Amino acid sequence: MKINHKYANVYIFKSFIQVCKFVLVRGSAISFQDRENQRLHKN
């Protein structure tokens, strides 16, 4: 089975983009929760 390198690179690139998006969404959600928790604890 011969893999087309161009196709493989596109697949890897798309996977990388999806992982980055996931990390960004998780990171922003976690930081948002932390800010909310700090705000609640201050009251």
TORBA-215790 format. One record per residue: z, x, y of N, C-alpha, C in turn. Coordinates in pm, whole numbers. Layout:
<rs>
<r><n_up>Z</n_up><n_east>X</n_east><n_north>Y</n_north><ca_up>Z</ca_up><ca_east>X</ca_east><ca_north>Y</ca_north><c_up>Z</c_up><c_east>X</c_east><c_north>Y</c_north></r>
...
</rs>
This chain:
<rs>
<r><n_up>0</n_up><n_east>86</n_east><n_north>-120</n_north><ca_up>0</ca_up><ca_east>0</ca_east><ca_north>0</ca_north><c_up>0</c_up><c_east>90</c_east><c_north>125</c_north></r>
<r><n_up>-108</n_up><n_east>82</n_east><n_north>199</n_north><ca_up>-120</ca_up><ca_east>164</ca_east><ca_north>320</ca_north><c_up>-74</c_up><c_east>83</c_east><c_north>441</c_north></r>
<r><n_up>20</n_up><n_east>137</n_east><n_north>514</n_north><ca_up>71</ca_up><ca_east>67</ca_east><ca_north>632</ca_north><c_up>-5</c_up><c_east>113</c_east><c_north>755</c_north></r>
<r><n_up>-48</n_up><n_east>18</n_east><n_north>835</n_north><ca_up>-116</ca_up><ca_east>50</ca_east><ca_north>961</ca_north><c_up>-8</c_up><c_east>98</c_east><c_north>1059</c_north></r>
<r><n_up>-19</n_up><n_east>223</n_east><n_north>1101</n_north><ca_up>85</ca_up><ca_east>281</ca_east><ca_north>1188</ca_north><c_up>96</c_up><c_east>207</c_east><c_north>1320</c_north></r>
<r><n_up>-17</n_up><n_east>162</n_east><n_north>1373</n_north><ca_up>-13</ca_up><ca_east>90</ca_east><ca_north>1501</ca_north><c_up>67</c_up><c_east>-39</c_east><c_north>1485</c_north></r>
<r><n_up>42</n_up><n_east>-110</n_east><n_north>1376</n_north><ca_up>114</ca_up><ca_east>-235</ca_east><ca_north>1351</ca_north><c_up>263</c_up><c_east>-208</c_east><c_north>1328</c_north></r>
<r><n_up>292</n_up><n_east>-103</n_east><n_north>1253</n_north><ca_up>431</ca_up><ca_east>-68</ca_east><ca_north>1226</ca_north><c_up>505</c_up><c_east>-36</c_east><c_north>1355</c_north></r>
<r><n_up>439</n_up><n_east>39</n_east><n_north>1445</n_north><ca_up>503</ca_up><ca_east>74</ca_east><ca_north>1573</ca_north><c_up>530</c_up><c_east>-52</c_east><c_north>1655</c_north></r>
<r><n_up>436</n_up><n_east>-146</n_east><n_north>1656</n_north><ca_up>456</ca_up><ca_east>-271</ca_east><ca_north>1730</ca_north><c_up>574</c_up><c_east>-347</c_east><c_north>1671</c_north></r>
<r><n_up>582</n_up><n_east>-352</n_east><n_north>1539</n_north><ca_up>691</ca_up><ca_east>-423</ca_east><ca_north>1473</ca_north><c_up>826</c_up><c_east>-361</c_east><c_north>1508</c_north></r>
<r><n_up>832</n_up><n_east>-227</n_east><n_north>1502</n_north><ca_up>956</ca_up><ca_east>-155</ca_east><ca_north>1535</ca_north><c_up>993</c_up><c_east>-180</c_east><c_north>1681</c_north></r>
<r><n_up>892</n_up><n_east>-177</n_east><n_north>1768</n_north><ca_up>915</ca_up><ca_east>-198</ca_east><ca_north>1910</ca_north><c_up>971</c_up><c_east>-337</c_east><c_north>1936</c_north></r>
<r><n_up>911</n_up><n_east>-438</n_east><n_north>1870</n_north><ca_up>959</ca_up><ca_east>-576</ca_east><ca_north>1889</ca_north><c_up>1101</c_up><c_east>-591</c_east><c_north>1837</c_north></r>
<r><n_up>1130</n_up><n_east>-529</n_east><n_north>1722</n_north><ca_up>1265</ca_up><ca_east>-536</ca_east><ca_north>1667</ca_north><c_up>1363</c_up><c_east>-472</c_east><c_north>1764</c_north></r>
<r><n_up>1323</n_up><n_east>-358</n_east><n_north>1822</n_north><ca_up>1408</ca_up><ca_east>-287</ca_east><ca_north>1917</ca_north><c_up>1437</c_up><c_east>-375</c_east><c_north>2039</c_north></r>
<r><n_up>1332</n_up><n_east>-443</n_east><n_north>2090</n_north><ca_up>1348</ca_up><ca_east>-532</ca_east><ca_north>2206</ca_north><c_up>1447</c_up><c_east>-644</c_east><c_north>2171</c_north></r>
<r><n_up>1433</n_up><n_east>-702</n_east><n_north>2051</n_north><ca_up>1522</ca_up><ca_east>-811</ca_east><ca_north>2012</ca_north><c_up>1666</c_up><c_east>-764</c_east><c_north>2004</c_north></r>
<r><n_up>1686</n_up><n_east>-644</n_east><n_north>1949</n_north><ca_up>1822</ca_up><ca_east>-589</ca_east><ca_north>1940</ca_north><c_up>1879</c_up><c_east>-567</c_east><c_north>2080</c_north></r>
<r><n_up>1796</n_up><n_east>-513</n_east><n_north>2170</n_north><ca_up>1841</ca_up><ca_east>-491</ca_east><ca_north>2308</ca_north><c_up>1880</c_up><c_east>-621</c_east><c_north>2375</c_north></r>
<r><n_up>1797</n_up><n_east>-724</n_east><n_north>2358</n_north><ca_up>1828</ca_up><ca_east>-855</ca_east><ca_north>2417</ca_north><c_up>1959</c_up><c_east>-908</c_east><c_north>2361</c_north></r>
<r><n_up>1977</n_up><n_east>-896</n_east><n_north>2230</n_north><ca_up>2099</ca_up><ca_east>-945</ca_east><ca_north>2165</ca_north><c_up>2221</c_up><c_east>-874</c_east><c_north>2221</c_north></r>
<r><n_up>2211</n_up><n_east>-741</n_east><n_north>2233</n_north><ca_up>2324</ca_up><ca_east>-662</ca_east><ca_north>2284</ca_north><c_up>2354</c_up><c_east>-701</c_east><c_north>2429</c_north></r>
<r><n_up>2248</n_up><n_east>-720</n_east><n_north>2509</n_north><ca_up>2268</ca_up><ca_east>-757</ca_east><ca_north>2649</ca_north><c_up>2336</c_up><c_east>-893</c_east><c_north>2659</c_north></r>
<r><n_up>2290</n_up><n_east>-989</n_east><n_north>2581</n_north><ca_up>2347</ca_up><ca_east>-1124</ca_east><ca_north>2585</ca_north><c_up>2493</c_up><c_east>-1119</c_east><c_north>2540</c_north></r>
<r><n_up>2519</n_up><n_east>-1048</n_east><n_north>2429</n_north><ca_up>2656</ca_up><ca_east>-1037</ca_east><ca_north>2380</ca_north><c_up>2744</c_up><c_east>-968</c_east><c_north>2485</c_north></r>
<r><n_up>2693</n_up><n_east>-859</n_east><n_north>2542</n_north><ca_up>2770</ca_up><ca_east>-784</ca_east><ca_north>2640</ca_north><c_up>2804</c_up><c_east>-867</c_east><c_north>2762</c_north></r>
<r><n_up>2705</n_up><n_east>-941</n_east><n_north>2813</n_north><ca_up>2729</ca_up><ca_east>-1022</ca_east><ca_north>2933</ca_north><c_up>2825</c_up><c_east>-1135</c_east><c_north>2900</c_north></r>
<r><n_up>2814</n_up><n_east>-1194</n_east><n_north>2781</n_north><ca_up>2903</ca_up><ca_east>-1303</ca_east><ca_north>2741</ca_north><c_up>3047</c_up><c_east>-1251</c_east><c_north>2729</c_north></r>
<r><n_up>3062</n_up><n_east>-1133</n_east><n_north>2669</n_north><ca_up>3196</ca_up><ca_east>-1076</ca_east><ca_north>2652</ca_north><c_up>3257</c_up><c_east>-1042</c_east><c_north>2787</c_north></r>
<r><n_up>3178</n_up><n_east>-981</n_east><n_north>2876</n_north><ca_up>3231</ca_up><ca_east>-945</ca_east><ca_north>3008</ca_north><c_up>3266</c_up><c_east>-1070</c_east><c_north>3087</c_north></r>
<r><n_up>3187</n_up><n_east>-1176</n_east><n_north>3069</n_north><ca_up>3216</ca_up><ca_east>-1303</ca_east><ca_north>3137</ca_north><c_up>3349</c_up><c_east>-1358</c_east><c_north>3087</c_north></r>
<r><n_up>3370</n_up><n_east>-1354</n_east><n_north>2954</n_north><ca_up>3496</ca_up><ca_east>-1404</ca_east><ca_north>2898</ca_north><c_up>3613</c_up><c_east>-1321</c_east><c_north>2948</c_north></r>
<r><n_up>3595</n_up><n_east>-1190</n_east><n_north>2956</n_north><ca_up>3703</ca_up><ca_east>-1104</ca_east><ca_north>3005</ca_north><c_up>3739</c_up><c_east>-1140</c_east><c_north>3149</c_north></r>
<r><n_up>3637</n_up><n_east>-1164</n_east><n_north>3232</n_north><ca_up>3664</ca_up><ca_east>-1201</ca_east><ca_north>3371</ca_north><c_up>3737</c_up><c_east>-1334</c_east><c_north>3377</c_north></r>
<r><n_up>3695</n_up><n_east>-1429</n_east><n_north>3294</n_north><ca_up>3762</ca_up><ca_east>-1560</ca_east><ca_north>3293</ca_north><c_up>3908</c_up><c_east>-1545</c_east><c_north>3249</c_north></r>
<r><n_up>3930</n_up><n_east>-1464</n_east><n_north>3146</n_north><ca_up>4067</ca_up><ca_east>-1443</ca_east><ca_north>3096</ca_north><c_up>4154</c_up><c_east>-1380</c_east><c_north>3204</c_north></r>
<r><n_up>4100</n_up><n_east>-1281</n_east><n_north>3274</n_north><ca_up>4177</ca_up><ca_east>-1216</ca_east><ca_north>3380</ca_north><c_up>4210</c_up><c_east>-1317</c_east><c_north>3490</c_north></r>
<r><n_up>4113</n_up><n_east>-1402</n_east><n_north>3523</n_north><ca_up>4134</ca_up><ca_east>-1501</ca_east><ca_north>3629</ca_north><c_up>4243</c_up><c_east>-1600</c_east><c_north>3586</c_north></r>
<r><n_up>4240</n_up><n_east>-1640</n_east><n_north>3458</n_north><ca_up>4340</ca_up><ca_east>-1735</ca_east><ca_north>3410</ca_north><c_up>4479</c_up><c_east>-1671</c_east><c_north>3408</c_north></r>
<r><n_up>4487</n_up><n_east>-1543</n_east><n_north>3370</n_north><ca_up>4618</ca_up><ca_east>-1477</ca_east><ca_north>3361</ca_north><c_up>4677</c_up><c_east>-1455</c_east><c_north>3500</c_north></r>
<r><n_up>4592</n_up><n_east>-1439</n_east><n_north>3600</n_north><ca_up>4643</ca_up><ca_east>-1417</ca_east><ca_north>3735</ca_north><c_up>4713</c_up><c_east>-1543</c_east><c_north>3788</c_north></r>
<r><n_up>4664</n_up><n_east>-1660</n_east><n_north>3749</n_north><ca_up>4722</ca_up><ca_east>-1785</ca_east><ca_north>3802</ca_north><c_up>4863</c_up><c_east>-1808</c_east><c_north>3749</c_north></r>
</rs>
